[in-house]
Amino acid sequence: MQAIYRALIILIRIIEIFIFIRVLFNLLGVSMGSPIVGFIYEMTEPIIGPCRKLLYKLGLGGGMFDFSPALALVLLNVLKTLLLKNML
C-alpha cells in the first residue's frame, strides 16, 4: 500500500512541476505551437480547468491575473499532505 502512496506523491510532484512550467510559459508568452508546450498544457489542464471554473463561480476569476494555477497547487499540496499522513 505504501508503494501506491509513494507513486501518487511522485505523480503529484510531477504535476506541480508541470504547473510551474506552465506559469513560466504564460509569463514568457511562449506560443502553443511547440509540442512541449502543448504537452504541458494537456497534462495540467484537467487540474487547472476545474480550478478556473471554481474561481469564476466564486467571482474571483476573469481578472488580469489567472489564479487557477495557485489554487491547483494549494489543492495538490493538501492532497499530498493527506497521502503522507496515511502513509505513516
Order of alpha helices (4+ residues) and beta strands (2+ residues): alpha-alpha-alpha
